[in-house]
C-alpha cells in the first residue's frame, strides 16, 4: 500500500524529496494522515530519531564519531549525494523495518560509516 500511495502522483508529492514524501504519512508530529490512511496502523517516527535525512554526504567527512567511507556499499543509494529514507529502507523488503538487507543493522551502518 505504501508504494501505491507513494507512486500515485498525489498533488501532495509534487516538489518533495523522497524522504519528505515518506514523512507525509510517517512523521510523528502529523495528526491526520493523507489519503484516508488509518492512523492507528501507520508506523510513525520523528524525522530526526535515528539518522539525519537530506544532508549532502562527502566521502571522508567525519561526523558524530564516524567517518563516511571513501566507497559506500553499492546497495546503499544516495540521491543527489544526499541520504534519504530510501538509502536504508527498501519498500520491497518484507522485514518489519524494511531495511536494505546487508545482513544486520550493524552491517547497514558500516555500509557508509567507519568508526574510529
N, C-alpha and C positions, 0 to 999 in steps of 0.2 A: 504494500500500500504506500509506503514512503516513497518508493521510486516512482510510482504512478503520480503521486502528488507533486513530487519534485520536477517531473518531466511533463506535467500537464500544461505548462506555459501559462500559468496563472498570472494575471496582471501584477500581483504582489512580487513576482520573481524578477521582473524586468529591472535590470541595472544592479542586481545584488551579486555579491560574490557567492561562491558555492556555500561557504560557511554561514553567511547571512541567510541564505535560503534554508539551511538546516535549522537555524535558530528561530525562524518564523514559528516553528512548532515546538522546538525543544528548549527554548530559553526558559530558565527557571522563573524569571520575573513576569512572563506573559500569562495573563489570566484567562484570555479567550483565544483558543487556537483557531487558525484559519480553516476554511473548507469543511466546517462542521465536524471536525475530529472530536472524539470523545476525550475530554481532558483527564478522565480517570485512567486511561490506558496508555497515554503518550508519555514515554520517559522524558523527564525534564532535568536540565542541569544548567548551572551557571556557566556562561561563556568563558569564564576565566578559571574554572575549577582545576583542571588538570594541566592544561598546556595552552599557551597563548596561540591564538589563530590570527593570521594576517601579517605577522612581521616578515620582512624580507630576510631570508636566510643567506648568509655568506659562509662558505666553507672556511674553516679555520677560526671563526669567531668564537670567543669564549664567553659563555653566559651561564649564570647560576651554577657554577661549579662543573660545567661540562663544555667541552669543545665540540663544535659542529665538524663532523668528519669531512675530509677532503673529497671523498667519494661516498655519496649516500647509497644505501641499498636501493637498487633499481625498482624494487616493488613499492617503494615509498615515493609517491609522486608529489612534486611541488607544482604550484600553479603560479606562473609568473614569478618564480623564485620565492613564493610565499607558502607557509604552512597553512593548510585549510583543513577542515574536518575530514575531507576525503583523502588526505595524506595518510592518515592512520586508520580510518574507518572505511569499510567496503560493504555497500548495501547488499551485495550478493552473498556475503558470508553468513551462514546460519548460526554462528556463535552468538551468544546473548549480547555481547558488546560490539559485534560486527567489526572486529579489529582485523586489519590486514594480517594474514597468517604468516608469521615469521618463526613460529614455534612456541613462543612465550611472550608475555608482556614485556619482560626484560629485554628479550631479543628485539622487540619492536623499538624500544628506546635506543638500543645500541645500533639500530639501522641508521640513525642520524648522529648519535652522540658518542663521544669518547670521554670517559670520566678519568680524572687525574687523581 
